[in-house]
Amino acid sequence: MAAEQPLNEVRLRGRLTGAVERELPSGDLLVTARLVVPRADSATATGVDTINCALWAAQLRRRALNVPDGTVVEVEGVLRRRFWRGAAGPASRYEVEVIALRRLTRG
């Protein structure tokens, strides 16, 4: 039996918030946003997970910037870990690199 192949696929549904475009020192454009996903079985007061998303493709950047805050969307992508050096030393975070974005409600 062949070994299972590695898999890095993410599909999430939630409210898209805080989409902003920025230009990196390289000149590349990037839109970052947050996806607020309610926890289905939440026993805590917060009851949501807030997930950082990165959108690199021009079509996805435009689409995200045109989605009103709080609109329910579905995103597909891959999980990435980003590293950088900050004032306090090395730092990292996980984010979803979005490869598909679909509106589920009108904002």
N, C-alpha and C positions, 0 to 999 in steps of 0.2 A: 504494500500500500504506500502510495506517495505521501510525503509529508505535506501538511497544509502550508500553503503559501502565506507570507506575511500579508496583513490586511490593515489599512489605515483609512477607514471611511467614517464620516460623521454625518448624521442627519438630525437636525433639531428644529423644533417649532416653538416660537415665542414672539415677544414684542421687540421690534428693532428700535433702538434708541441711540442718540448721540452720534450719528454718522457725520464725520468730518473728513475733508480731504486735506492732505498735506504733501508737500514736496520734500523728498529726501535729499540729502547732500549730493547724491548721485544724479539727481534730476528726475528720478522715477517718481510717479504719483501713486499715492496709496490712500484708500479710504479705510478708516477704522470705525467700528461701531460696536455696540454691545447688544447682545441678545439676552433678554430677560425671560427665563424659562421657569414656569411654575413647577414646583415639585408635586408630583401626583399623590404622594403619600406623606406629605409634610406634617410633622408633629411639632415643628418649631414656629416661632413667631415670624421669622423671615419668609419661609415658604417658597423662596425662589433661588435660582442659581443665575448669576450674571456672568455671561461668557463673552470674552473679547473675541472680535472677528476682524479679519483683515481681507480686504478686497483689492486685488491687483489689476484685474482685467478692466479695460476701459468701459466696456458695456456694463459690467457689474458695478463699477464705481458710480456711473451715471444713475443706474437703477437705484442703488442704495441712497444716493443723495436726494432722489425724488420721492422716497418713501417717507411719509409723515411720521414723526416720532410716535411710538406706541402702536404702530400698525403690526398686525400679526403676520409673520412670514415663516416660510420654511427655508432653511439653508442646508446645502450639502457641501461637504468639503473634507479636508484632512486636518488632523491635529498636528500642530507644529510647536516646537519649543524655541523661543527666541532668546538669544544671549546678548548682553551688552555690558559695558563697564560704566557704572554710575559713580557719583561722588562718594558713595559708601563702599565702592568696590564692585566686583562682578555681581550681576543680577540676571535673572531669567524669568520668563513667564510662558505659560501655554496659551495658545490662541487657535481658533479655527481659521484656516485659510479657505475662504469661500470659493467654490467653483460653480455654484448654482444658487440663485435667489429667486423665490417665488412669493408673491403677495397672496395671503389667504383671506384678508379682509381689506376693505377700503378704509384708509385713514381719514 
